[in-house]
Amino acid sequence: MPLRKKLFRTIMEKKAQFFSAWFLIVISSIVFYSFTAAGANLIDNLQMFFKENKVEDAQFITQEPLKDIKGIEKQNGADIEERYVADVPYSKDTTLRMLDAATDDVNLHSVVKGKNLSSERDILVDKGFGNAHDISIGNEVELGGETFRVAGYMAIPDYIYPLKEEAGFLKNPDAFGVAVVKQSVLEKWKDHQVYYSVRLSDASPEELKKQINQTNQIIKWTDKKDNNRISFIKGDIAGVKKMGQLLPVGILFISMVIILILLWRLMKKEYVQIGTLYALGYRKKEIIRHYLSYAGILAVSGSVVGTILGWVCLHPLLSTFAAYYNLPVLEVKPHVGYLLTSLLLPLVLFIPLTYYLVQRVLKIPPVSLIKGGERKVKVSKLERLFKLKELPFHRKFVIREIMRNLPRALFLIIGVMFASLLLLFGFVTKNSMEYLVTDNFQQVYDYEYSYLFKAPQTDHPESGQIGAVAPFTTDKESLSITGLKPDNTAIRLEDSSGEKLKFNSVIMNKSLSDKLGIQEGDSIHVTNELTDKSFTLTIDHIAVSYLGSMIYMPLEEFNQLNDYPSGSYTEIYSNKELTLPKEKIVSISKSSDTIDGFKEMIKPLNYGVAAIAFVAAIIAVIIIYILISLLIEENSFKISLMKVIGYREKSIMSMMIGYNIWFIILGYVIGIPVTLLSISAFMNSITSEMNVTIPVKLDWMSVLISFIIIITSYYVSLWLNHRKLKGISMKEAINRSTE
């Protein structure tokens, strides 16, 4: 009972330090459980949604409509669904893609809210588009001269991430959305198109394509893994889970070291009490149990509170991600594995190391403990290297403090480095996306409109520049090869040295080069997914371009290798809108849609950066505050003595604490390359299955803002500790000198 009273009395005496460490444990448990459980639930719901709603394995477009779908299905064992689609202007700069609801075997839609279609006047829209345009259930919308009633919100597996083009990478609900109507509506629609979705099961895609090409011609084929509307969500979920697994471990490590330092300082101050407990008859086990209780109480209470709050945060976090990806939340599981890990991980990490620490102290003989332990000041070899005799007292004092407390300085550097990594994470993400879109995308693609034709064209276009594109595969990766005229200026590529590249050679972009590990001069064997035509290319140049998995080559060579008509093209790039026969066009894409999508995406990202910066600042303040408060407590006698001698508080702060700012700066400087390397590995892992590489960038303004936040955190910590230093009385030095 006396030891139990002492336990809670000590915690209350040092409540600021213990609460700060406890708060870090709570934060780590919240982040770990909410993000890992959210990621796991997203994966569960995605797989369930894909399975129940029969997501496609591929989609394709043919030159002529398929006549015998049942016969093709029977021969290949595949499920093929004919799908009607029409892009309808919703407003001046907004397109709503209307799909038919008559699918039975592939890409079934689910009603997220409201009711299913009951008449030709009903329409279901994706929730993101509805929210962006204030479309509520029951509203009437006018599309193409006809009026529809919004029956509800829906989700559909092949538009889980609603992109206008399957090769796009930024959705923009202000400019594009998806809706479902009765098939009979689209059959009567003047400008509707037809494409096919397929579930392969055990069917061979090569055999299916071969059979279709015998009587028809596949002009576009997109596998599920190359369709960013389907594949992008997997990479993002992987990122959510990894962040939820890695970030809390770092916070727990910091928390663990802080608690161990707290207990070590506490036990050093209580040597006499521990020796007295021995003399009074307390057993070693009881004393060990007492000091283990400090770590145990912090770990258990922190993890329990953090896990409960993590469960509370899980639902809004899951709803936010689900809404962003237009994914219905079918069920939410607690995921017992992550739950138990969140509850037990702090305890598993803290108890063994605390036990080792207590055992180390208890190896000291009781007689030595009663005398206060062996408090010998050891002069290290490193300290002897400094010639301190000729230095003024102020500098001599600071150097000795640093040399005799190197572990504390090292931990301060590591703590600030971790806070800097967390702080810079948001800025690096923002800067990288800005570079990818506003710099790289706009620098490479110098056109507004891109028109893709159903079949190779030979007539000279009224305006714009021509090219030809087709999907290809290698043993490892799917890619696109584009043939361009040597003088093409619609696409502008540069190598790593900034030299402009002409399209009289074979050029691979950096994204594909990184994925395949290919350098200039290497060869690559590719197969045309539409015709099964294979050939080998030697890569002449690597272009600094990160969007898509792309190879560019001379147009004539492209046509020759693929047996396309000489001088033909399948794509036109133009800065103005062209008047072309709609029956010849497969798709039209606008570069401005990507830029607008980025602007929409960057708005919530700015809030995310601010939130991360706030959390990082709190962690930095906690780490620095605890270390400085421990430094003040440990040197209370010195501080008291300096006050007796006549030093002012400002001078004492400068000598005892002021030098720590250099460790803060060093920790931040080290944190910059560590952040860039860590985030580069993180980005590569989550984009490994995407057809895009995100280059890691950090601009000087972000570095400056982050530095100001870290330095501000340091001075906030000093302000919080100033009262503690001020509270040290001159009596302490006088009383101890008379003992």
N, C-alpha and C positions, 0 to 999 in steps of 0.2 A: 504493500500500500504506500509506504513513504516514497519508494522509487517511482510509483505511478504518479504521485502528486508532483514530484520533481519533474517528471516528464512533461506534464502539461504546463507547469509553471515556467519551465525553460522555453517551451514553444511560445508562450505568451510574452515572455521577456524579449524574445527575438522574433516577434510575429512578422515584422516587415520582411526579414530575410527568408523565414520559412514560408510565408505566404507567397513571396515572389517565386521561389522554387516550386511550390505547389501549383501556382498558376501556370507555369511552363508545362508541367505534367498534364494539367487539364487541357491546355491548348493542343499538345501533341496527341492526346487521346481523341479530342474532338476531330482534328484533321484526319487522323488515321482511320477512325471508324466511319465517319461520314463519307469520306472520299472512296475508301476501299469498298464499303458496302454499297455506295451509290454506283460505283463502277461495276461491281458484280451484279447488282440488280439491273443495270442497264443492259449488260450482256445477256442476262437471263431473259429479260423482256424482249430484247432484240431477236434472240434465237427463237423464242416462243412465237413472236410476231412473224418472223420469216417462215417458220415451219407451218403455223396455222394458216397463214395467208399466202403460202406457196410462192415465195419469191423466185423470180426468174433466175436461170443460169446464164442466159444471154438474151440479147435482142438483136434483130436484124431487119434490114429493109431490102426488098427485091425490086428489080427493074419493072416487073409486071406482077400483079396480084397472084398469089398461089392458088391453084385451081383444085388440087386434091390434097388438102391438109390431112384428112383422115388416113389416106393411103400412105403419106409420108410418115405420119405418127406410127402406123402399124408396122411399117418396114423397119423403122429405126428405134422404136420403143420410147420416143420422146413425146412430150406434151407441148403442142404448139397452139398459141392463142392469137387469133387475129384481133388487132386492137385499132380502134378508130381514135384519131386525135385531131384537134383543131386549136390553133393559137388565135385567141380572140382579144382584141384591144379592150381593156377595162377602162383605161383613161389614156391621156395623151402619151405618157411614157411608161405605161404599165400593160403587161400582157398576162392574160389568164389562160393557161393550157387546160383544155377540156378533154377528158378521157372518158371512154365508154365504160359503163358499169356491168357489161355483160360477160365479164370473164368468169370462167368456171374452174379452170385448172391452174391458172398462173396469175400472180399479182392481184389477189383479192383485196378489196378495200375494207377497212373497218370504220365503223361510225364511232368517233371519239366522244361526241356529245350531240344530242338531238336525236332525230329519227332518220331512218334510211329513205331512199327514194321511193315514192309511191306513184308519181306521175311524170309526164314529160316536162312539166313546168317546175319540177323540183331540181335542186342542185346541192351538192356537198362540196365545201371548199376546205383547203388545208387551214389549220388554225392559225398558223403564222401569218398567212396572207389576210385572213379575216381580221386578226388583231391590228395588223398594219394599216388596214383601210376601214377600220371601225364597222366591220360587217358582222352583225349579230344574227343569231338564229331567228328566223321569221321575217328578216328583211327581204325586200325585193331588189334584185339587181338587173340592170339592162345590159345584155350582151348580144352584139351583132344584130341589133334591132328587135330582139326578143326579150321578154321579161321572165325571170326565174325567181322562185322563192327559195331562200336558203333553208333547207331542211335540217342541216346540222354541219358539224365539222367532221372531217374524215382523215384517215392516214392510209397510205398505200405503200407497200414495201419497196417498189422501184423508184419512189420519190421520197424516201425517208429523210433525205437531205435535198430539199427542192431546188435543183439547179436547172437552168434553162438548157444548158448543154451538158452531156454526161462527162465531158472532159473539163468542165469548169471547176472552180474551187472555192468561190465565195457566193453564198446565197444572198439574195436581196429581196425580201418580201414586199418592199415598196414597188419593185419593178416587175416581179414575176411570182406567180403562184399557180397552184394546181387545183383543178376541180373535177368532179365526177358527175356525169349525167347519164340518162338512159341512152343506149346505143341507137335507138330509133331517132333521137334528136340529131346525133352526129351524122347518121346516114343521109339525112336530108340537108345537112350543112354543105354549103357550096364549096368551101375551101378545105374540107377535111382531107386528112392523109391516112394511110394505112401502114402499120408496121407490125412486126411479129415478136412476141415474147415466147421463150422456150424453156422448159424444164427438161434437162437431159436425162436425169436418172442414171441409167447405165449406158445410155446411148453415146456413141462417139461423135463429137462435134465435127471432126474431119469428114466422116462418112455422111453426116447430115448435109454439110455444105456441098460435098461432092454430088450428092443426089439432087439437091436443089439446082445446082449450076448446070446440070445436064439439060434441063428444059427451061431454065430461067437464069437470072444473073443476080447474085447477092452484091449489092453496091455498098452496104455498110453492115458491119458485124461488131458488136460490143459485148465482150464477156463481162460477167458480173464483177470480177475483180478490177476491171478497167473502167467500170461505171462509177464515177465519184458520187453519184446520187445514193449508191448503196454502200460503197467501200469506205467513204470518208469517216463515217461514224465509228468504225472499228478502231481506227488510229486514234481518234479523239478519246474514246473510252479507255484505250490502253494508256493514254497520257494521264487521264484522271486517276486511274488505279496506281500508276507508278508514282505520281506525285503524292498520293495518299500513303504510299508505302515508304518512300524515301525521306520526305520532309519530316514526318514525326520522329523518325529514328534519330535524325540530327538534333531535333529539339530535346528528345529524351537523353541523348548523350550529353548535351549541355546541362540539362537538369541534373543528371546523375553526378557529373563532376562538381557542380555547385553544391549539391547535398553532401557529397563526400568531403568537400572543403569545409563546409559548415560543421560537420561532425568532427572532423580532424581538429579544427580550431577549438571547438567546444570541449573535446576531450583533453586537449593540451592545457586548457584553462582549469580543467577539473581533475588534474593529476592528484592533487591533495585529497579531494573528495573520493576518488576511486580507491586510493590507498587506504583512506579511513574506512570505506565500506568493507575492504578486505579485512581490516583489523577488527571490525565489529562482527565479522562472521558471515558476511554475504559470500555466497559461492560465485565462482567464475561464470557459471551458466546464467545466474540471475543478472549479473552486470552486463554480460553479452546481450541477453534478452532485452535489457533496458535500452541500450544504445541502438539495437536493431529496431526497436519500436519507433524511433524517430523516422527512419527510412520507411518502415512498414506503414505507419500512419499516413505519411505523405504519398507514398506510392498507391496504397489501396484507395484512400479517399479521393486523390486526384484522378486516378483511372476510372473510378466509379462515376464521379461527377462528370468527367470528360466524356465517358461512353454514353451516359444518359443524354447529355447535351448533343453528342454526336448523332444519337438516334433522333433527337428532335430536329437537328439540322438536316438529317438524311432526306426527309420528305420534301422540303422546299428545294433542296439541291437536286434531287431526282426529278422533281417537277420542272425545274428550270432547264435541265438538260433535255428532258423528254419534249418540252415545248419547242426548244431550239431545233431539235431534229425531227419534229413532227412524229414522235414515237409514242404510241399509247402505252400508259403504264398499266399492265395487265395485273400484276401482283407485286407486292413488296415483301421480301424475305429478310429476316434479321441477319442471316448468314452467320451461324453460330461460331464458325472458325474465326472469322474476323472479330466477332463479339468477344470471344474468350481471349484472343490475342490482345485486343485493346485493354481488357481488364487485367490480364496477367503479365504483360510485357514489362511494365515499369517495375513490378515486384520481382520478376525474374532477373532483371538487370541490376536492381539496387541491392537486394539482400546479400548475394554472395560477396560483392565488393565491400559492402558495409561490414560484413562478418570478418573479412580479411583485415580491414582497417582496425576494428576493435581488438582482434586477436594480436595484432602487432603492438598495440598499446599495452595489452595485458601481459605481454612477455617481460615488461619492465618489472623488476622486483618491487613488492609492496613498500619496502623501506624507502627505495628511491622515489616512488610515487608520492609518499607522504612528505618527502623533502622537496617536492615540486618537480621531480624528474630531472633528467640531465639536460640542462638548458645551456649547452655550450654553443657559442657562436663559431661556426667553422668558416674559415677564410678559404675560398676556392682558388684553384690555380688561375682561373680566368680573372678573378679579382686582383691577384698578385701582379698580373700583367700591367695594370694601370699604375702609373706613378702618381699617387694621390697626395704625397707630402707637399708638393709645390702648388697644388690647387687650392682655391678658396674653399671655405667650409661648406658653402651652399652646394657647389658642384661635387665636392667630396662626399657629402651626405647622400646626394641623389644617386651617385654611381654605386655606393655601397648598398643602398636600398634595392637597386635594380639587380646587382650581382648576387645578393643574398636571397632574392625572391624570384629567381628566373622561372620556376614552374608556374607561379601566379601570372607573370608577364606573358608566358607562352599561352596559358589558357585564355587570357584576355584577348590576345591576338586571334586565337582560334574562334572565340566567341564572336568577336566583331566580324571576322571573316565569314562566319555562318550567317550572321544577320545581314551582311552585305550581299551574300549570295541570294538570300531570300528577297532582299530589297531589289536587287538588280534583275531578278528573274522576270518581274513584270515589265521592267523597262526594256530588257532584251527582247522579250516576246513582241512588244509593241514596235520597237525599232526594226526587228526582222521582218515583220509583216509590212511595215511601211516601205522598206527597201524592196521587198518582193513585188509589191504592186506599183507604188508610185515611182520607183526608180527602174527596177528590172523589167517589169511588164510594159510600161509605157516606153521604155527605151528600145525594147525589142520589137514590139508590134506597133508599127506606124500606119495603122488603118483603123477605120471605124466599123465597116461592115465586111463580113465574110460570108460568101454564098457557096454552099456545097451542092453540086449537081448529082442527079440520079445516075447519069451515064457520062462518059467522056465526051467533051464538046470540042469541035474543031473550028467553029465560027469565031471570028475575031470579036471580042466584046466591045460594047459601046464605050466603056470606060473601065478603069481599074487595071490591076496586074493579075496575071494568071499563075496558077500552080496546080499541082496534082498531089493528092494525099491518099494514103491507104494504111489500114492497120496491119501490123506485122508481129510476129512472135520470135523469140529465141528460146533456148533451153531454159532460161531463167526468168525472162521478163517479156511483157507485152510492150509494144512501142508503136509510134507512128513515124512513117517516112514521108517527107514532103519533097516533091520535085519543084524546083524554081528556076526561072531564067537567070543567067549569070548577072544581069543588070538589075535584078529585083531590088526595090527599095522599101517595099511594104513591110518586110521583115529585116531587121538590122541586127547583125550579130557581131560580137567582138570576142577576141581571145583574152586570156588572162593579162596580157600586157597592154590591152586597150587598142590593139590593131583591128581595124575593120576587116571582116571576112567576106569574100565574094562567093557566090554560089556556083563556081566552076570547079568545086571540090566537094568531098564528102565531109560533112560537119556534124558532130554529135554534141548535144547540149550537156551541160555540167551535171544536171540531175541524173540523166541516164548513165553518164560516165562514172559517177560516184556509186551508183547501184551495181553496175556490172564490173567495176574496177578496170575499165578500158582506158588506155592512154593513146596519144597520137601515134600512128603507125601500126596499131593493132588491127586485127581483122575480126569481123563479126558475121556469123551466118544467120540469115533471116528468112522467114517464110511468110508469104502474103496470106493473111487470114481469109481473104475473099476468093483467091484463085488457087491457093496451095503452091504457088510458084516460089521456088527457093533460089537464093543466090548469096554470094559472099561479098561483103564490102570492106574496104580498107579505110579506116578513119584517118583523114588528113588533119583535121583540126578539132579542138574542143572549145565550144563557145560558152561564155559566161551567161547562161540562161538556165533558170531553175523550174520553169513551168512545164510540166508534162515530160514524158520520156520520148525525146524527139531526135530524128536524124534528118538532115537536109542534104540534098544532092542536086546536080544539074537535071533539069526537066527532061531533056532529050534522053539522057542515060536512064532516068527513072522509067520513062515510057518503053524504052527498048528492053530493059530487064524484065518488065512486067507484061510484055507483049501488048501494050496499049498502042493505039494509033499514033503515028509520028505527028508531033505538033499539037496533040490533044491536051486537054486540061480538065480538071474536075472541080476547081475552086477559083473564085475571083475575090481579090482583096481590093476594097475601094474606100475612099474617104467620104463618098457621098452615096446616098441611097439609089440603087439601080432599079430600073423597070425590067423585070425578067419574067418569063412565063412561069407561073406558080407550079404547073404540072411537072416542070423540069427540076425543081428545087427540092432538095432533101431538108435542108435547114439553113437558117439565117442567124448569125451571131453578131452581137455588137460589143465592141471593146469597152464602151462606156458603161455597159451593164456590170462588168467586172469592177471598174473603178467605183461605181455607185454602191456595189455590194461591199466593197472594202470600207467605204465611208460609213455604211450602216453598221458593219462589224466593229469598227474602231470605237464607236460610241460606248457600248457596254465594256469594251476592253479598257477604256480610260478609267472607268469606275473600278474595274478589277485591279488595275495598276495602283490606283489610290488605296484600295483596301489592302493589297499586299504590302505597300509601303507603310501603312499604318501599323499592321501586325509586326513587320520587321522592326519598326521604330520602337514598339513596345518591348519586343524581345531584346533589342539592343540596350534599352534603358534598364531592364531587369538585370541583365548580365553585368553591365557596368556598375549599376547601383549596388548589387550584392558584393562584388569584388572590392569596391571602394569602401563600403561599410565594414567589411571584414578587415580591410587594411587599417581603417581608423581604430577599430576595436583592438586589433593586435598591437598597435603602436600607441595605445592610449597613454601609457606611462611616458613615452618620449614626447608626445604632444603636450601632456601636462607639464613636463619638465621644461619644455621650450617656452611655455607660457610663463613659468616661474622666472626663467632667465630674462624674459622681456620681448620675445618674438611676437609679432602681431599675427592675427589669424590669417591674413592674406599671405604672409611669408611662410607660415606653417603649411597652408594649403599648397603653396608653390613647391615646397621641398618634399612634402609627404605624398602629394597626389598629382601635382601639375605635370610631372614627367610622363604620366600615363597617356597623355594625348598623342605622344609619338607612337605608342603601341596601337592606339586607335587608328591612326593614319596608316601605320604599317599593315594592320589587319585588313583595312579597307583596300589598300593597294594590292595585297596578295589576293583578296577576294575577287578582283576583276578578272584575271586570267583563269582562276578556278571556276568562276561563274561561266565564262565563255566555253571552257572545255566541258563542263558538266552539262550545260544546256545543249551544246552541240551533240553530245552523246544521247541526250534525252530526245532531241528533235529527230535524230537519225533513227532511233528505236521506234518512235510512233509513226514515222513516215515511211517505214520500210516496206509496207504493203500499199502505199499510195504512189501515184504517178507524179509526185511533186517532191522537191527537196526544199526545205526552208533554210536559207543561209543565215547564220547567226551574226547579227550586227548590233553594235552599241555605239550611239553617237555621243559626242562630248557633252551635250546639254544634259543627257540622262546621267552621265557620270558626275557632272557638277551637282545636279539636284540630289542624287543619291548621297554624295559626299556631305552636302549641307545637312541632310536628314541625319546622317550618322554623327556628325559633329554636334548637332543640336541635341541628339540623344545623350551624348556625353555630358554636355553642360546641364541638361535637365537632371542627370544623375548626380552631378556635383551639387546642384541646388537642393536636391532631396537629402543629400548627406551633410549639407552644411550645418544643419541644426545639431546633428550628432557630434560633429567636431566642436561646435560651439558649446555643447553641453559637458564636455570634458573639463573638469575643474582642476585648478592648481593644487587642491588638497590631495589629489591622488598621488602626485609625486612626493609631496611632503610626508604623507602617511606611510608610503612604502619605504621611504628612506629611514623612518624611525622604527620599522619592524625589526 
